[in-house]
Amino acid sequence: MARQGLDPLDGRMLRLLRERPREGLLEIARRLGVARGTLQARLDRLTASGVVTGYGPDMDVAALGHVVQAFTTFEVDQPARAAIVARLRAVPQILEAHVVTGPGDIWCRIAGTSNQHVQQVIDQVLEVPGVRRSTTVIALSPVIPYRVQPLVDEVAGLSGNPDARG
């Protein structure tokens, strides 16, 4: 994917859309001092280029009863990796998975209702042909939750100017 340039207006627009997801585009355009059509065109461009990937609600897995999060690295047989990833997709407690470099091959973020539940999920994955072993760490508390806005601010030239963030 090609790098998408952002200007300060794009950055401020994305911040407002993130902070006020239920606010209409007309109101956001008014806050930014631009026409609604301008805002819509910019949003369409950022969606088409893959910068904006969705409009769904943010959800808290702990509020769903999955209060334990673990980060597990699985060592796998490389020829079986595609089949293993397909099996990982079928496990609802695996929130995300990445192919990584280093001592393991696939890194997974797992949510469970307890440590024992996380262990059951890991055991389920270890039964998949081609998965050799796992290494797991349990998250104690988030200190920096997943975020993109600071990077958006940096790319859009807003990071050094708090007044421009509007």
N, C-alpha and C positions, 0 to 999 in steps of 0.2 A: 504494500500500500504506500502510495506517495505521501510525503509529509504535507500536512495541511497547515498553511500559514493562518494565524489568527491576528486580528488587529484588536486594539483596546475595546472597540464596540462589541466585537464577538465575545471577548472575555467578560465584559460586564453583562451581556445578554445571557451567557451560559451561567454566570453566577446567579442572576435573578431567577432563571428557570430552575436551577438547583435549589435555591433557597425558598422559592415560592411556586412549587410545582402545580398547585391548584389555581393559580392566578391566570387569567386569560391573557392571550397574546396582546390584545388591545391595551390592557392595563400595563403590561410590561413595556410595550412600545412607548406609552405615555411616560412612564418612569425614565426611560432612556432618552426621551426627546426625539424619537424618530417615528416615521410613518409605520403603520401596521404592516403594510406591504413590504417595506424595507426589512423589517424584523422577520417576516415570513420567508422572504427570499434568502436571507442569511441562514435561517434555521434549516431551510430545505437544502442549501448548499452543504452545510455541516452534516446533515443527515446523509445526503448522497455520498459524501466523501468518507463516511464512517467515523467521524469525530463524535457525533451524537448517535448512540446505538440503541436507545430505548427510552421509554417514557413511563415505565412501570414504577410502582411504589417501592421504596426501600423497606426491607423487612428485617426484623431482629429474630434470629434463630433461638435465642434464649427465651423470648416471649412465646415461642412455639414449644417450649419445654426442653429444648436441646441446649442445656446450660454448659456442657463441656465441649471445648473445641480442641482438636489435636491436629498436629502437622506431621504427616507420615510420609516417609520416603520408601518406595518399594524398589527393590532390585529385580529386574525382569530379564528374561531371555529376549534379546533384541528381535529375532524373527517373529516372536509372539506379541510384540508390543501393540500392534493395531487391534488384535483380538482382545487383548487385556483392556485397552482403553474402551472398547465397546462394552465390555462387562462392567467397567467402572461407571460408565454412564447410567447403568441400570440400578446403581446403588444410591438411593435418595439422600443418604447421610453424607455422601461425598459432595461437598459444596463446589469444589473446583479441583482441577488436576492440571499439572504442567509437566512436560518433558524437561528434565534438567540435566546439567552437567555436574560432575563431582562423584561422590561415592555412591549415589543412588541414580535411578533412572526416571522415576515418575514421583512427583511430589503431590500429595493430596491434602486438602484441608477437609477435615472430617468433623461433623457435629454429632454429638450424642447426648442422651439423657443422663448418662452417668459414665464414669470411667469404664465400668463393665460393659456398657452398651458400645462404647468406642472400641473396646477389645473385641466384641462380637463382630463389629463391622470389619476390623482388621483381619480377624480370623476368616471371615467370609472371603475377603480378597485373597488371602494367602492360599485358599483352596483353588483359585483359578490357575489352570495349567500355564506354566511359564513364569509365575511369580515365585521368586526364590526366597526372599526374606524382606523384613521391614524394620525400619527404625522410626520411633515415634517420640515426639515431645508434646506435652500437654500445655496449652496456653493457660496462664494464670489470670491475666487481665490485659485488655487491650490498652496500649499507651498511645498509639497512633492508629486509629481505624482506617480502613481502606479509604483513600481520598484521591481525587483527581484535580480538584479546584486549584490548589497551589501550583500545580504544573500548568494548568490553563492560564493562570495569572502570569506565570513566567513567560510562556510562549507568546501571550498577547501583549507583553510589555507592561503589565500592571503590577508586577511583584514589588517594585521599588517605590510605588506611588499609591499609598493607601487612599488618597482622595479620588483617584481615577477608578477605584473599584465600585463606587456608587452603589 
